[in-house]
Amino acid sequence: MIAISGSKSLHRLVYASRQRIAPCDLDDEIGAIVRASIRNNREVSVTGLLLAHFGHFVQALEGPTEAVLSTYGRISQDPRHEDSKILAAGPAASRLFADWNMCARRMTPADDAILNTLSQRDSFDPYALSAQSALKLLTAVRGIQRNTQLRAMG
Ligand SMILES: Cc1cc2nc3c(=O)[nH]c(=O)nc-3n(C[C@H](O)[C@H](O)[C@H](O)COP(=O)(O)O)c2cc1C
């Protein structure tokens, strides 16, 4: 169940960072991150999406301003990544990732082609994304994730 508060103003923050996790541990660590995230984010009405791709993370956090900022403050101290850079932050009219208190997606090689088209580059450099492209990227990932979930249910 996703807890969503209606009255407080909505804030969205998107950042990129570099993973500091051994490749063989990535699945386990992402699993642990998502479990902790769901538990904590549900308590404070934060929703979002975490993309893990080519040694980087790109994550969107949305919810009440204080909750988003304090969650990001905690995340940015986490030794499992470094060089966190905020790509977009500010008021949001509505939630883009209301489906999940947190959900992580690791890109497959096929997804990769979509991402490269979106960012119009030969390789993935999340630090170079504008606020608009970062959101476009994560909403594309949201579409892929929803389709995967629908296929799994069907
Ligand atoms: C890339 C990344 C994304 C994370 N996202 C979240 C998040 O959305 N919410 C959250 O509570 N913790 C998140 N974490 C984990 C936090 O850094 C921290 O370990 C966790 O909040 C501690 O929770 P606990 O005290 O309940 O164990 C993330 C960590 C990483 C490395």
The ligand as a MOL file (V3000), in Angstrom:
LIG
                    3D

  0  0  0     0  0            999 V3000
M  V30 BEGIN CTAB
M  V30 COUNTS 31 33 0 0 0
M  V30 BEGIN ATOM
M  V30 1 C 21.0670 4.6940 -4.3470 0
M  V30 2 C 20.3880 4.6350 -3.0010 0
M  V30 3 C 19.0380 4.9690 -2.9000 0
M  V30 4 C 18.4110 4.9350 -1.6550 0
M  V30 5 N 17.0870 5.2990 -1.5610 0
M  V30 6 C 16.4970 5.3460 -0.3520 0
M  V30 7 C 15.1590 5.8000 -0.2030 0
M  V30 8 O 14.4660 6.1590 -1.1690 0
M  V30 9 N 14.6310 5.8120 1.0490 0
M  V30 10 C 15.3170 5.4080 2.1420 0
M  V30 11 O 14.7850 5.4530 3.2400 0
M  V30 12 N 16.5900 4.9580 2.0360 0
M  V30 13 C 17.1920 4.9240 0.8250 0
M  V30 14 N 18.4820 4.4700 0.7090 0
M  V30 15 C 19.1290 3.8840 1.9020 0
M  V30 16 C 19.6190 4.9410 2.8500 0
M  V30 17 O 20.8390 5.4780 2.3940 0
M  V30 18 C 19.7940 4.3570 4.2580 0
M  V30 19 O 20.6600 3.2290 4.2020 0
M  V30 20 C 18.4610 3.8850 4.8260 0
M  V30 21 O 17.4960 4.8900 4.6890 0
M  V30 22 C 18.6190 3.5270 6.3140 0
M  V30 23 O 17.4020 3.0360 6.7300 0
M  V30 24 P 17.2380 2.2750 8.1050 0
M  V30 25 O 17.8320 3.1740 9.1460 0
M  V30 26 O 15.7610 2.0960 8.2520 0
M  V30 27 O 17.9740 0.9710 7.9500 0
M  V30 28 C 19.1430 4.5130 -0.5070 0
M  V30 29 C 20.4940 4.1730 -0.6310 0
M  V30 30 C 21.1170 4.2300 -1.8610 0
M  V30 31 C 22.5630 3.8630 -1.9710 0
M  V30 END ATOM
M  V30 BEGIN BOND
M  V30 1 1 1 2
M  V30 2 1 2 3
M  V30 3 2 2 30
M  V30 4 2 3 4
M  V30 5 1 4 5
M  V30 6 1 4 28
M  V30 7 2 5 6
M  V30 8 1 6 7
M  V30 9 1 6 13
M  V30 10 2 7 8
M  V30 11 1 7 9
M  V30 12 1 9 10
M  V30 13 2 10 11
M  V30 14 1 10 12
M  V30 15 2 12 13
M  V30 16 1 13 14
M  V30 17 1 14 15
M  V30 18 1 14 28
M  V30 19 1 15 16
M  V30 20 1 16 17
M  V30 21 1 16 18
M  V30 22 1 18 19
M  V30 23 1 18 20
M  V30 24 1 20 21
M  V30 25 1 20 22
M  V30 26 1 22 23
M  V30 27 1 23 24
M  V30 28 2 24 25
M  V30 29 1 24 26
M  V30 30 1 24 27
M  V30 31 2 28 29
M  V30 32 1 29 30
M  V30 33 1 30 31
M  V30 END BOND
M  V30 END CTAB
M  END
